[in-house]
Amino acid sequence: MSSYVHRPERVEHDPRLKRVIEILDARSEESYVVGGILRSRLCGLPDAADLDVAVRGDGLRIAQEIAEALGKGATFVPLDRGRGTGRVVLTAQPRMSVDISSFRGNSIEEDLRHRDFTINALALDVSSFRNGEMTHILDPTGGRQDLRDGVVRACSSSAFLEDPLRILRAFRFGACLGLSICEETKSAIANHVELLPSVAAERIRDELFDILGRPCAASALGEMEELGVVTAVFPELEPMKECSQNWYHHLGVWEHTVDAIRNVERIVSEAEDIFGSLGETVRAYLGEEIVVGRPRAALVKLAMLFHDSGKPATRTVDPDGRIRFFGHERISTEIAENAWRQLHLATREIRIALGWIAGHMRPGILLHPDVTRRAIYRLCHHFGKEVIGLFVLFLADLAASQGPERRPGEDKQAEQGVKRALDYCFTENAQTPRLLGGRDLITIFGLQEGPEIGYILRRLAELQGSGEITTRDEALAAVRHLLSDRTQDDRVRVLPRGASTDRQ
């Protein structure tokens, strides 16, 4: 389906952009607004936060002059001295940036033909842009028609040779705008996919997260791997493509993984229906950015991409033909950690996502009708608020596992179990005050500050969380019981004040 729509002939601009354009028009011989903002307006989308401008002359120098003219509200950032490209960052909120680059070639038409895709090879002179006119857009490669036809087409046969990252950008634009990559461009991608590993890891990471952040990332990933793109970026995932599974699954490991990511997207879109009153909490959690531009929802999908990466290495077959994957979670975390460090993910992102992969089988306890409150408490306490991401991954993983050994109704049972667990963790238990604190243990029982108090408080929290104690008197009795058992468990000992806490 084409995303091209009719837009008004005149458009109002952010006042800050108008000021940038005024300075630009006065200081450059020939200048054009190019690419994204024009495409967005033709597609009926909100303006992007960034503006791209091509100029005849030294774009780097002009960018610096504009930043100086704007004063405190702007910062100059040199991007590429060799190509004459600089950035003007407008620092007031909402933050915006203007990238100014020298023509690639002798004219704007030649410059546009050197760009990545026809839908981005659009230009409008800054005077017309400043006046809000949209009637004289330059389009030498047929980008407007490709928008009407709903296709992504490379501007030239050398587009991916000039910058292999454009391979990922092709799928990002497809996912973002609902476009299909034309067959000619697919062939060019397949011919140049081996060049992707030569691209800086940070650039690959940012494009990949932009794709994963889209609501149709699963379809994009499936199409990407048809051309070998995913395994060009992550060669450690290649063995998943030929790995069959047991009767709990109806798909091989790779196909299951893509389907699981598709189910993550479904769960996000149906959060209120699945999680009830906590649906808004779940959606807000998934929308949080651990690093600017990288929301948890995208990180959950990345974790899902690797959650079964250890299965090929752990696959065994019993004498009766039953396939097993003992310990695949541990191997999957090792594979993922190595890949993500090479991709330069933030340490916190890696820690959170590895926790999900290592624990992705643990919510299976919620499928048991006799699961205890203590078990639920331990699970929620271990993961903290990141248990939401774990539960989303668990539900999506289960929904993508529809083999004949799955019991009817397990998906619904799992959803109900997760909802009960979330209600307990984030509503019931979260609103329950502690029955005893560390100061109580010191004043009432004469304990000394140290690990013993921490241990007792954790045990009390677990007992309270599981509903085994509900009053202060019951908490005091529980402490007495713990202390009476200290000879069997030397983690809890009553020590005279001032005595040594060294362990034997």
N, C-alpha and C positions, 0 to 999 in steps of 0.2 A: 504494500500500500504506500502510495506517495505521501510524503509529509509536507509537500509544497502547498501553501495556501496564499490567498491574496492578502496583501498588507496595504495599509493606507499609503498614499503617495508621499505624505509628509509625516515625520516622526519627531517627537520632542526628545531632547537629550538631557542627561544629567548636566547641571550647570558647570561642574568641574571639567567634564569632557569638552564642553563648549569653549571653555577658556583655553584648554590644551590645543584644540583645533585652531583657535584664533592665533595663538602664538606660532603654531606650526605653519599655518598659511602665510604668515608674515615672514618667516625665516627660511622657507624652502622654495626653491624654484618650481618644483613640481612634486606634488605629494598626493597619495591616495589611501583611503581606508580600505583594507583588504580582508578577505576571509571570513572568520567566524561570525562577527556581528552582522554582516550582510546576510550570511546564510541563515542565521537565527531569525532575522526579520522576515526573510522570504518564507521560512517555515512556520511563522506565527509563534515563535518561542521568545521567552524573555531575553533581553540583551545579556550577553556574557559579561563577566566582571572585567574582562581584559579587552583591550583594543589593539589591533595590529595595523601598522601604517608602513607603507613603502614610499621611499623618497628618492628623487634624483639628487645625488650628492652624498655627503657623509652622514649616515643615519646616527652613528655614535655621537658625533659632535652636536648634531641638532637635538638629540635626546638630552644631552648634558645642558645645553643652553635653555631648553624648556624647563628642566628641573630648577635651574638657577633663577629663571624668571618667576617661577611659581613660589619660590622661597620655602618657608617652613613646612608648608603642606605637601612637599614633594621630596622624593629621594631619587638620585640617579644611580643606576646599576649598569655597568658595562657587561654586555652578554657575549659578544663575539667581535673582537677588534678586527680580525681578518676580514669579516664580511660586513663590517660597519653596522653593527646592531647594538642598540642600547635600550634600556628600560627606564621609564619614568614611573615610579610608584607613588600613587596618591594616598597618603598615609591616613587621612581622616576616614572614619567609618561611614559607609561600607568601603573597605579597602579596594582600590582599583589599580590596574597597571596599564601602561601604554608602551608597547614594543615598537620601536622605530628602526627600520632596516633600510639599507641602500638597495637600489634596484639590482636584481640579479640579471644582468644583461643591459642592453642599451635603451630599453623602453619598458613601460609598465606591462605591455602585452607579452614581451619576452620574459619578464619577471614572473608573470602569472603562469606561463607555460612550464616554468621550473618548479612550480609548487607541487604539493603531494597529490591532491585529488581535485577533480574538476569542480566539485561542490564548494571547494575552498578557493578556487582560482577566480575570484570575483573581486572587482575593485570599483570604487566610487571616489571621484576627486573630492578633496577635503572641503572645498567651497560648497559643493552640493550637499555633502554630509552635514556641514555646519548649518545649512539652511533647512535640514530635515527632508531634502528631496531624495526620492528613491527611483527616479525614472531613467537615469542614465548610467546604469551599472554596466561596466565592461565585463564581458564574458567570452573570452576567446576560445575556451575549450568546451563550451556547451554545458556548463555546470547547472544552469537554471533548468535546462531540459532534463538533465539527470536527476535533479530534485523532483521534477514532475514525474519521472519514470520510477523514482524510488530506488536508485542504484548508486553505489559507490564505484567510481571509475578513476584509475590512476591517470595523471596528466600525461605521462610518457612511459615508455618501456624502461627507462632508466631510473624511475622514481624510487624504487626500492634499493637500487644499487647506490644511489646518492645518500640515502639514509634508511637502513633496514628497519629502524623503529617504526617507520610508516606501515609496516606489516601489522603491528598491533593497533596502530591508529585506524587502519581500515576497519577492523572489527569494533573498535570503540565507536566510530561514527555510525556503523551499522546498528550497534546496540542502543546508541543514544537517540538516533533519529528514526529508527525503524526502517532502515534501508537494507538492500541486499547488495552484496559485492558481485559485480558482473563477472562473467566467466573469463574474459580476457585478463582481468586483474587477478582473479584467483590463480590463473596459470602463472602469472608473473610472481605472485607470492610463493607458489610452490617452487619456482626456479631459484628464488633468492632466500628461502627460509633458513638455509644453513648459515647465513650472514648474521642472524639475530644475536648469537652469543658474543659478537664483536661489539655490541652496543653497551654503553655504560649501564651497570646494574641499577643505578638509581633511576635512570630514564625508563628502563623496563618495568621496574617496580611501580612507578607512578602510573604508567599506562595500564598495567595489569590491574591495579586497584581501581582505576577509573572504570574498567570493564566490569570487575566484580561488584562494584557499587551499583550497577544498573539492574533493574528488575528482570532483565532477560539475559543475564550473564550465562546461564546454563546453555542456552541455545548458541550463544556466541562461542563458548568453550567447545561445544560439540563440533561446530563448523571449523573452528581453529584447528582442532586436532585432525580433522579430515585432510588438512593440508600440512600436518606435522608441526604446527606452530607451538602447541603446548609443550611437546617433548623436545622441541628445539630450545625452549627456555628452561625446561626442567627435564633433562634426559633421564633422571632417576625414576620418572613415572612411566617410562617406556614399557617395562615388564608388566604393568597392570593391564595393558591392552590384550595380552594373550593369556591372561590368568582366569580360568574358570572357577566357579564357586560351588558350594554344597547346596543341598535342597532347601535351605532357608532363603535362597536367592533365586530369582528368575533371570538375572543378568550377570554377565561377567564383571570383573572388578572395575574396569574403566567405565563401562556403560552404567553400572550401578552408581558410580561416583557422580557422573553427570546428572543422573536422575535424582540423586540425593540433593545436589545443589539446586536443581529445579524445585524440589520440595521445600528447601529453605526459602526460596522466593515465594512459594505458595503460602507458607506459614506466616511470613512477614505480611503478606497482603490480607490474610485472614486472621490476624492476631486477635482481634476482638471476639470473633466467633470461637476461636480455640481456647483462649485464656480468660474469657469473660471479663470481669471487672479489672483484671490485671493486664488486659490487652494493651492498654495505653502505656503501661509501665514497660512491657516487653518491647513495644515499638520504639519508645523513647530510648531505651537501653541500646537497641540495635542501631539507632541513629547517632549515638554518641561517637565522637571522633577521638580515638586514642592519640592519634597524631593528626594534625590538621590535614583534611582532605581524605582521611582514611577511616571510615566509620566501622563500627563493630560488625555490622551486617556483612561487609566485604571481607572482614577477617574471618568470620564464621565460614564463609564460602571457601576462603583459602585453606582453612583448617580441614574442611570437608574434602577439598581436592587431594589432600595428603593423608586423610584419616585411615585409609586402607592401603597406603603405599608399601607397607611392610608385608602384605599378604603373599606376594610372589615368593619372597624369601623364606616364609614360614609355612608354605603349603605342604601338607603331608596327606597321604592316602592310607587309610586303614585297610587291613586285609579284606574287610567286607565292602570296600569301595567308598567308604565315607571320607569326605574331604574335611580337613581341619586346618586351622590357622592359629595354633597356640602361640601366644606372645606377640601377635602381630602389632598390638598397640605400641609396645616398646620399640620395635624396629621402625614403626612408622614415625615415632617421635624423633628417632635418630636421623632418619632420612630428611624429615621436615626441618629439623634444626639446622642441619648442614646447608640445605637449599636456601633457607630464609636468611641465614647469616651472609651467604654470598649475595643475596638480594638486598642486603643492608636494611632489613626491617629493624625497627626500634626494639631494644631489649624487652620493654614491657609488652609489646605486641607478641614477640616470640614466646615469652613466659606464659601469657594468657592462652594463646592458641595451642601451645604444646600441652598445657593442662587439659584442654578440651580433648585433644587426640588421645592422651594417655588415659583419660577417664571416660571415653565415649561409650564404653560398655557398662559402666557402673549404674546409670539410670535404669538398666534392665530390672533392678529390684522392684521398680514400680509396677511391673507386670504381675507381681505375685500378690494375691489377695490378702496374704497375712503379713505384708511388709509392716515393720514396726515404726512407730514415731521416732524411736531412737535412731534407726537406720536412716530415716529421712533427715533427721537433724544432723547426723554426722555428714551426710552428703552435702547438705546446704552449708553447713559450717565450714567444711573443707574448701569449697569453691567460692564462698561469699557471694557477691552479686554476680560473679561470672558463671554461677550455676544457671542463669538464664540462657547464656550462650550454649552451655552444655546441653540443656534440655531441648533447645531448638535443633541442635545438631543431632541429638538422639532421636527426636521425632522424625526428622527428615531422613535419617539413615534407615529407620524402621520402615517408613513409608516406601522406600526404594528397595525393600527386601520382601518380595511377594512370592517366594517359592512355596512349593506344596507342603513343606513342613511347618509353615507359619499357621498358627491357629486362627480361625475366623474371628474377626472382631478385635484383634490385638492392637491395631492402630487406634481405634476409639478407646480401648482400655488404657493405652499408653497416654493418650491425650488427657483422659480423666485423671490418671495418676499424676501426671505432671502438673495439672491445674491444682490438685489437692496439695502437692508439695509446695508449689509457689504460694498458694494461699497461706499455708502454714509458715513458710519461711519469711514472707514479706508482709504478712498481715497479722496473723495470730501471734507467732513467736516474737516478731519484731516489736510488738506493742506490749510485751510482758516485761515488767521491770525485774531486775535481779533480786533474788531473795536475800543474798548475803554478798558482801564485798570484802575486799582484801583487808580493810581496816577492822571489820568484824572478826576475821580470823586471828588477827594480831591481838586485839583487846580481849576477846572471849576465850581463845584457846592458847594464847601465849606463843603463837607461831612467829618465827622471824621472817622478815622479808627475804624472798628468794624463790627458787624454782618450785619448792613445795607448795607455796601459796598459789602459784600459777596453775600447778597441776590440780589442786583441789577445786579452784574456781572453774577450770575446764570441766571437771567431773560434775560439779554442781550444775553448770550450764547444760550439760548433756542430760542429766537426770530431770532438770526442769523442762528442757526442750522436749523430752520424750513423754512428759506428763507424769513421771513417777514421783515427783515431789511438786507440791503446789503451794505450800505455806512455809513461813519462816521456821516454825517449829520442826517441820519435816526436814528442812535444809540443815538445821542444827543437828538433828539426829543423824542425818547422812554424813555430816562431817565427823561426828563421834565414831560412826561405824568405819569410816575411812581411816581414822587415826588408830582405831583398835586393831586394824589389819596391817599396821605399818611394819610388823615383823615379817609379814609375807610379801609386802611390797615396799621396798626401801625408798621408793620415790616420795613417800609421805612419812615425815618424821617430825616429832615435836622436839625442838631444840631449845635449851636454856638461852636466854638472851646473852649475847656475847660469845656463845660457843662457836667452834669452827664448823663450817658447812662442807668441809672436804669429804668427798666420798671415799669409802674404803675400796 
